[in-house]
């Protein structure tokens, strides 16, 4: 059966690239508020704080985050994600980064396939994709048994090198060439994704945000463009 063929793709990280918040943490706060589970919030915050203190990798933090979903009903999480998005869309000033959305719209106008690539999960990303008329999402997929999450992840884990692996599989499936692709990211963990395409763009850290691992410095050295998201 012939594959779909795409002339070009534009891959966008989401948190702090397209939007100004960390979607996973924002959703988790909303979940705990709605569920009335203060003990669960305390356990979650303590676990994440300990891992950060130990200098855990983004991959480890991401996996620990999803372990908290063990036992949650998929339908309940998906319904909560819709309410969460409606809430943040109504209350968050500057939720979308205008300059980055403008780039996304420009890619759409020239016929590129837009792909959201994130360590967040599909239920949280779907409302953003719908708002932006995006058809493709590469995101963390959780194992489901009997309609409930098990807390385990399905490969690839779309953080760090996992983003590059997901992109490579997407390009293979759709018959697109990396030479015709762009990618946008803001964090050093996006480096594998940015390196996987011919046209990487680094999103500049916002004022007051530290860039300790030097993605912007890497961009300057490599001659990659840096885009102010505002």
Phi and psi in degrees as a GROMACS rama.xvg file:
@    title "Ramachandran Plot"
@    xaxis  label "Phi"
@    yaxis  label "Psi"
@TYPE xy
-67.9313  145.645  UNK-2
-80.3677  154.57  UNK-3
-64.6215  147.487  UNK-4
-120.58  129.029  UNK-5
-114.077  133.147  UNK-6
-68.2271  -31.343  UNK-7
-168.51  159.372  UNK-8
-134.144  153.242  UNK-9
-129.259  116.219  UNK-10
-99.2849  126.661  UNK-11
-120.454  119.901  UNK-12
-60.4201  158.881  UNK-13
-107.429  -66.5894  UNK-14
-63.5779  124.102  UNK-15
64.2209  10.8746  UNK-16
-112.381  -65.8403  UNK-17
-83.2601  -33.7135  UNK-18
-124.639  163.311  UNK-19
-92.0358  -3.34965  UNK-20
-116.607  169.355  UNK-21
-95.8967  104.969  UNK-22
-61.1411  -39.9649  UNK-23
-63.6991  -44.8531  UNK-24
-70.9106  -37.7576  UNK-25
-62.9772  -44.1326  UNK-26
-62.825  -42.9631  UNK-27
-61.7745  -42.0585  UNK-28
-58.4364  -44.3904  UNK-29
-64.6303  -41.8782  UNK-30
-59.4312  -47.9576  UNK-31
-65.636  -36.3094  UNK-32
-64.795  -45.0163  UNK-33
-69.6469  -38.2257  UNK-34
-80.7703  -14.4168  UNK-35
62.1428  48.7731  UNK-36
-121.34  71.9358  UNK-37
-63.5403  -33.4386  UNK-38
-65.5359  -38.9865  UNK-39
-63.5397  -40.2449  UNK-40
-62.3615  -43.2929  UNK-41
-62.0577  -44.5984  UNK-42
-63.4281  -43.247  UNK-43
-62.527  -48.9909  UNK-44
-62.0032  -39.9085  UNK-45
-66.6419  -41.572  UNK-46
-63.1428  -47.4695  UNK-47
-67.2043  -38.4917  UNK-48
-64.3657  -41.1752  UNK-49
-63.739  -43.1289  UNK-50
-63.6633  -41.1558  UNK-51
-64.9997  -39.169  UNK-52
-61.362  -35.3303  UNK-53
-81.8273  -0.891046  UNK-54
73.4987  33.3163  UNK-55
-62.1252  149.474  UNK-56
-70.3185  164.528  UNK-57
-61.438  -36.3278  UNK-58
-62.7773  -42.3958  UNK-59
-66.8339  -43.1426  UNK-60
-62.2677  -41.5122  UNK-61
-62.2663  -44.8567  UNK-62
-65.7905  -40.07  UNK-63
-64.516  -36.9775  UNK-64
-57.2006  -47.742  UNK-65
-75.3837  -19.7245  UNK-66
-62.3368  -23.701  UNK-67
-72.4035  -10.349  UNK-68
-86.0484  -4.85306  UNK-69
-55.2456  123.404  UNK-70
91.6262  -12.0313  UNK-71
-73.7439  138.247  UNK-72
-73.5096  133.178  UNK-73
-57.3887  -45.1736  UNK-74
-61.7701  -37.698  UNK-75
-68.1648  -42.5275  UNK-76
-63.5518  -43.1067  UNK-77
-64.9622  -41.0029  UNK-78
-67.0677  -38.7551  UNK-79
-65.4467  -36.6593  UNK-80
-62.5728  -35.7697  UNK-81
-66.0284  -45.0966  UNK-82
-65.9158  -38.5825  UNK-83
-60.8938  -47.0935  UNK-84
-62.8802  -43.6822  UNK-85
-58.214  -38.9001  UNK-86
-66.3252  -50.84  UNK-87
-70.5557  -32.5823  UNK-88
-64.1089  -31.74  UNK-89
-86.1183  -20.6933  UNK-90
-118.169  -10.9607  UNK-91
-101.311  112.025  UNK-92
-72.5901  132.94  UNK-93
68.1261  36.1177  UNK-94
-59.8972  -44.4114  UNK-95
-96.7021  141.041  UNK-96
-82.7483  110.85  UNK-97
-57.6726  -44.294  UNK-98
-67.1002  -34.2821  UNK-99
-74.9052  -40.6586  UNK-100
-61.5042  -37.2327  UNK-101
-61.6137  -39.5096  UNK-102
-64.0646  -42.5102  UNK-103
-58.6543  -45.9853  UNK-104
-63.5017  -36.7382  UNK-105
-65.0304  -40.2573  UNK-106
-64.1564  -41.4238  UNK-107
-60.5812  -41.4674  UNK-108
-63.7901  -30.4718  UNK-109
-93.6374  7.16412  UNK-110
90.4602  8.72156  UNK-111
-72.2996  146.552  UNK-112
-78.1641  128.891  UNK-113
-96.804  132.353  UNK-114
-130.817  122.97  UNK-115
-83.7549  131.217  UNK-116
-126.418  116.279  UNK-117
-153.013  150.635  UNK-118
-76.5828  -8.27035  UNK-119
-73.9925  -178.659  UNK-120
-117.831  159.062  UNK-121
-55.6934  -39.366  UNK-122
-60.6646  -35.6937  UNK-123
-78.2591  -33.8745  UNK-124
-82.7075  -24.6593  UNK-125
-56.8921  -42.3601  UNK-126
-63.9728  -34.3902  UNK-127
-67.3175  -42.6511  UNK-128
-60.9302  -42.1626  UNK-129
-64.2244  -43.9466  UNK-130
-61.8282  -34.1857  UNK-131
-99.5188  6.22385  UNK-132
59.1713  42.9157  UNK-133
-102.915  134.748  UNK-134
-98.2414  -17.8656  UNK-135
-122.998  135.137  UNK-136
-133.328  127.007  UNK-137
-111.199  112.749  UNK-138
-148.56  174.077  UNK-139
-66.165  128.263  UNK-140
-111.547  129.72  UNK-141
-99.6244  145.452  UNK-142
-67.5613  139.569  UNK-143
-126.444  132.329  UNK-144
-131.966  124.798  UNK-145
53.9474  40.5815  UNK-146
77.2839  9.64373  UNK-147
-129.273  147.634  UNK-148
-73.441  143.791  UNK-149
-94.7862  -12.5836  UNK-150
91.7795  -3.65421  UNK-151
-100.231  153.448  UNK-152
-104.233  151.573  UNK-153
-99.0851  141.543  UNK-154
-74.1618  154.608  UNK-155
-84.2287  149.802  UNK-156
-76.7514  115.03  UNK-157
-82.499  60.2488  UNK-158
-132.917  141.383  UNK-159
57.6972  -127.131  UNK-160
-61.604  -24.6694  UNK-161
-63.9786  -30.2915  UNK-162
-66.173  -42.2258  UNK-163
-64.2445  -38.6121  UNK-164
-64.7983  -42.2007  UNK-165
-64.9478  -39.3246  UNK-166
-65.2888  -43.5643  UNK-167
-59.6899  -42.1578  UNK-168
-66.4472  -38.8393  UNK-169
-63.8323  -44.8462  UNK-170
-63.257  -40.0792  UNK-171
-64.1026  -44.0251  UNK-172
-62.5828  -39.2752  UNK-173
-100.841  2.91727  UNK-174
67.1375  29.0005  UNK-175
-98.002  154.109  UNK-176
-105.97  137.875  UNK-177
-60.9744  -25.8567  UNK-178
-64.9021  -19.1326  UNK-179
-103.52  13.7541  UNK-180
-115.75  151.056  UNK-181
-116.249  157.521  UNK-182
-146.001  145.773  UNK-183
-128.509  127.29  UNK-184
-153.617  160.855  UNK-185
-119.411  -13.6475  UNK-186
-120.487  154.184  UNK-187
-58.6618  -26.4404  UNK-188
-68.0359  -14.1388  UNK-189
-85.2286  -2.22211  UNK-190
-58.3075  -43.6467  UNK-191
-60.2312  -39.1528  UNK-192
-64.1074  -46.0065  UNK-193
-64.4093  -35.8428  UNK-194
-75.4054  -12.8322  UNK-195
-83.2992  -6.45121  UNK-196
-126.678  167.344  UNK-197
-79.867  -21.3075  UNK-198
-129.134  77.0916  UNK-199
-82.3935  146.107  UNK-200
-132.468  126.476  UNK-201
-94.6002  132.402  UNK-202
-87.5509  122.377  UNK-203
-64.5173  141.526  UNK-204
-60.289  138.77  UNK-205
-68.0281  160.349  UNK-206
-53.5486  128.804  UNK-207
89.152  -8.67104  UNK-208
-92.9458  126.894  UNK-209
-78.0164  145.989  UNK-210
-122.51  67.067  UNK-211
-65.5408  -26.8463  UNK-212
-97.9875  -0.0872539  UNK-213
76.3377  39.4934  UNK-214
-64.396  -41.0488  UNK-215
-63.0778  -40.5519  UNK-216
-63.4264  -39.9906  UNK-217
-62.1414  -42.1279  UNK-218
-60.7375  -42.6738  UNK-219
-62.3097  -45.155  UNK-220
-64.0262  -38.0746  UNK-221
-84.7917  -8.19091  UNK-222
77.7115  22.8592  UNK-223
-83.2158  144.816  UNK-224
-69.5823  148.779  UNK-225
-119.479  126.463  UNK-226
-109.805  125.912  UNK-227
-72.1214  123.822  UNK-228
-73.4258  -12.9388  UNK-229
